[in-house]
Amino acid sequence: MCKALCVSRSGYYRFLNRAPSSKEERRRYLESHIVEYFERFKARYGAPRLAIALKQNAIKCSLNTVAKVLSERGLRAKNGRNFRYSRFSYATLNVAENVLNRQFSAASPNEKWVTDITYIRCKGQWLYLATVMDLFSRAIVGWSLDTQMTESLIMNALKMAIERREVRAGLIIHSDRGVQYRALKYQGLISKMGAKASMSRRSNCWYNAVMESFYSRLKVELVFYEKYQSLEEVKASIFEYIEIFYNRVRLHSALGYLSPMEYESRYA
């Protein structure tokens, strides 16, 4: 082999016994951290967010290096089809004006909230998740899970948000025109807290696009990869995703790749 490759035998034996080069050690160091962070975030981060997370923790690593390591290891982030559904609402009773009008930025916390309901499959039946998001930081400030899509579902989500936040008069709470959001008790709660109801135009998901985007990531990064067997299992899974991962850890591109809680902390 040495003769065929024009390499001396002494050089070959030195190669076998020499210590790893600094370049090789650096590569091993980066590879171990890339795999560690990929597993830490439960395969929810692809190469772009992993590279940012590494840099935020003082581990300098290019996007190309992260992508190459993931490819070599056969590691792929959870990323499936977006969750899409359409609604048709022709009701006119208790329909509020579209005050928000796709203005999804806010200058401070508790200025604009958006809320919606999505569906989660569990052992042959549908479960319903209602969430309330603060548009300032994209934090989920209230949520509720139930086996029925009733008025109490959205009331519980809104009450959680009220208990957690310092609500000021003039807060805009935006939703679609679903029958739950037009219910008298829900509308009464909004009025009681001095807030202003806002509703999307008929059959137009773009007027609540931020919440639709959150549900899309929830489905892709969590729900599509789980086979839930009970309501308790779904609740534990949703709690982990929202309270532990999304609000406190997940890097949000709209926030300069900070988590919602970190973004609010820096504002405070």
N, C-alpha and C positions, 0 to 999 in steps of 0.2 A: 504493500500500500504506500509506504513512504517513497519507494522507488518510482512508482507510477505518478505520484503527486509532486515529485522532486522536493521532498522534505527530508531533512536529516533525522536519523533515528533519535539522537539526543534531543532535538527540538520537539519531536513527537512525545517523548517521555516527560519533558518539562511541561508540555501542554496538559498531559493527563493529571499532573500533580499540582499545578499552579492554583493559587487562590482566585476566586472570581474577580473579574475586573470591576472597577468602580461603576462602569456603565451597566454591567450585568447586575450588580448589587442594587443600583438605582431602579432598574427594571423590576427586579423581584419585590422591592419595597413598594413601588407603585401598584404592582399587580395585586399584592396582598391587601392593600388598602382599598383598591377599587372593588375587589370581590367582597371585602368586609362591609363596605358602604352599600353595595348592591343588596346584600342580604339584610343589612340593618333596616333599609327602607322597604323590605319585603317585595322587591322587584317592581316597585312603583315608579322608580326613576330610570329614565333612559340615559344615554351618554351625556346630553347637554346639561341636565340637572345634576347628574353625578359629578361632572367636572366642576360645576359651580359649588356644590356642597364640599368637595375636597378642598378647593381654594379657600372657602370660608373657614376651614379648619386647618389652614396653613400647610396644606399639602399641594404643592404646585404640580399641576398635571394638565396637559393639553387635551382638548376635546378629542383629537385624533387618537391619542394614546388610549384614552378611556374606551373609545369605540372599538379599537383594535383588540384590546384585552377582552372586552365583552364578547366580541366575535370569536376570538380564539377559544374562549371557555364555553361557547355555546349558550351564553346568558342573554336572554331577551326580556325587556321590560314588559309588564302587562299593558297591552295596548290592542284593544279590539275595536269592533265597530262602535260608533257612537249610538247612544240610546236615543231613539227618536219615537215620538208619538204625536198625534195630532188631536186637538180638541175642537169641538164645535159648540159654541155657546150663542144661542139666539135670544137669551133672556134680556129683559130690560129693567126688571124690578131690582132696586137697590144697586144699580150700576154706578160706580163713581167715575168721575172724570179722570182722564189719563194725565195726572199731574206730573208724574216722573218723566214721561215722554222720552225714554231711552237716554236720559242724562244719568249715566251710571257712576259718575265720580262724585265724591263728597269731600268737603273741606275739613270736616271733623267727625268724630264718632257720633252715632245716634242722631244723625241728620236725615239719612235715608235708609230704610230697610226694604228688602224684597222677600217675598215668601211664595212657596209653591208646594205641590204634593207630587211624589213619584211612587212607582210601584216596585215591589221586590217579591220575587217568587220564592215560596218556601213550602216544600213538600206538597206540591199540587194545589196550593192556594196562594192568593195574593195578599201581601202585607202592604201597608201604606205608610210612607214616611213624609212628614211635613217638616219643613225647615224654614228658619228665618235668618237672613244674612244681612249684616251691616255692610253697606256699600263702601264705607270709608276704608276698611281693612279687609273686606271679603271674608270676615270671620263669621262662622255659624254661631249665632248667639242664642238660638232656641231651636229645639227639635222635639218631635214626638213620633212614636211608632205604634201602630194599632192594626187590628185585623179588619177594621171597617173605616171607610173614608167618610167620616162624619164631621159635624161641626166641632165636637169635642176634640178631635184630632188637631185641628188648626188652633183651637183655643189653648190647648195645652202647650203647643209650640210657642205661641205668642206670650203666654204667661211666663214661661221659662225665660224668654228674652227680657221681659219687663223686670223680673226679679234680679236678673244679672246686670242690667245696665241702668244708667242714670238717664231716664227718659225726660226729654224736654218737650214743651208745647211746640207744635209745628212740625214734629217728626212726620215724615212721609212714609207710609207703609203701602208698598205696591204689590199687587197680586194679579192673577187672571180674573175672569168673570165666573169662575166656578160657583156652583150653588152654595158651597160651604162658605165662601168668602162674601157672599151676599146675604148670609143669614143675619137675623136681627141681633142676636147675642154677640156675634163677632163684631158687627158694625158698632154696637153699643159699647163694647170694650175699647175700641179704637177712639170713639168720641170721649169716653170717660177719662182716658189718659191724655187728652188734648192733642192727639195725633190727627193726621189727615189721610184718609183712604185714597188710593190711586189704583186704577185698573187698566189692564192692557186693552187694546182694541180687539175686536172680535176675531178669534181664530188666527192670532198672529203671535207666534212664540218669540219673535225678535224683541218685543217690548218687555220681555223678562229674560233676555238672553244670558245675563250673568248667572242666574239661578239654573237655567237650562244647562249652562256650561259646567256648573258644579255637579249636577246630577250625571252628566256625561262622564266626568272623571271618576265619580263614585262608582258608577257601573263598571267602567273599564279597569280601574285599579283595585276593586274589591269584589263587587257582587258577581260579575261574570265568572270568577274563579272559585266561587264557593258553592257548596251543595248543602244548603241549610236544612236542618231537620226539625227545628223548633223555633218558636217566637223568642225564647230566651237566648238562643244561639245568635239569632239575627240582631237582637238588642246589644249583646256583648260586642259583636262585630262592628256595628254602626257606632257604638260608643268609642271603640278603639280608633276607628277611622277619623271621626269628627273631633273628639276631645283630645286625643293623644297625638294623632298624626297630622290631620289637616290644619287645625287651629294653631298648633304649637311647633310643628316641624316642617310641613310641606312648603317648599320654596315656590312663591307665587310670582309669575313673570310680571303681572300688573303692578306688583309692589316692589319692583327692583330686586326680585329674587330674595325676598324676606318672607318669613311666615307671618300670618295675620297678627299673632300675639306680639311678635318682635316688632312689627310695623307700628302697632299701637303703643308699645313700650317706648319706642324712639320718639313718637309724637308727644307722649306724656312728659 
